[in-house]
Amino acid sequence: MQHLGFLVLDMQERLLSQIPHHDLLLDRIAGMLEIASCLDIPTGVCEQVPEKLGLTHPTIRNACAETAVFFEKKGFSALSASGMDTWLSGHQIQHLLIAGIETPICVYQSVLDAVHKQLDCTVLSDCVGEARSMDRDPVLQQFIAMEVPVLPAETIIFSLLGSAQHPKFSEVNQIVKRHRHPLAGSFES
């Protein structure tokens, strides 16, 4: 698979307070951060105007590997953040796994910019959230129409592993089990 990067958008407490089921979203993304670290996937975490909206939620900060890079952004797209182009080129990232909030705003704008920059991306359907559940489906359907895959994190995780023979399978599988919520198929209210 192409050089991957994991990009987490705007998981700040002030913004999260508006997102239904944000506790589940926090846990799912924390699990993905652990897996990204385990699989040596470069990770970028964006913060929307942190001097006004605060820093990334402690659950996310604590799950980040020491190698995670934090970006401050003022625009809605993560790709507009200062230093983002350097991070992408420095890691030779060709494919972004995208998680965070909000689906119809910053996630959408980030995907549009990634496509415009000829980067492939996959939106992790169980790792994005929005304040208004009615906004979710139209945006995810638009991604699909743009040929941007929208898939659950576990689908991507086990595709990356390929089989139980992968040297990191056991470790990754334990992380997945810790962050699996059987009744939380969707973050809609």
Secondary structure, DSSP 4 states (H G I P E B T S, - for coil): -PPEEEEEE--BHHHHTTSTTHHHHHHHHHHHHHHHHHTT--EEEEEESHHHH-PBPHHHHHHS-TT-EEEEESSSSGGGSTTHHHHHHHTT--EEEEEEE-IIIIIHHHHHHHHHTT-EEEEEEEEEE-S-GGGHHHHHHHHHHTT--EE-HHHHHHHHH-STTSTTHHHHHHHHHHT--TT-S----
